[in-house]
Amino acid sequence: MATVKVFDPAMCCSTGVCGTDVDPTLSTFAADLEWLTAQGVDVERATLSQEPAKFVATESVRNALDTDGTDALPAIVVDGVLTSKGRYPNRAELAMWAGVKAAPLQMASATLPMASQPATGGCCGGSGGC
């Protein structure tokens, strides 16, 4: 199976799903990563504020940061190849890159138009902080 590495921008917690004003993009993405893990895919996640050495150690992410700054984040690396930068991909994209069959989202998640939009306002979304 594939290995998917997620390099998140600086957030107050490892998934960004914290506080009272959670960005729905991050919530859906976290659920999609859990689903990917359940399919047998090795998923690793690093946050710039908590694990900067992982960003430096991954050449494609380091180069993206050199070129685009933090606008390159989140960056998704699948089996060593940078596959996405600057946005959170949707479940279908993650499944395709990891080589697994995509399952439909649950009804509540499917109605949220999130995966194509970059996260804003930190890990909790909005201006409330964590």
Secondary structure, DSSP 4 states (H G I P E B T S, - for coil): --EEEEEEPS-SSSSS--SSS--HHHHHHHHHHHHHHHTT-EEEEEETTT-HHHHHHSHHHHHHHHHHGGGG-SEEEETTEEEEESS---HHHHHHHHT-PPPPPPHHHHT---TTS---SSTTSSSS--
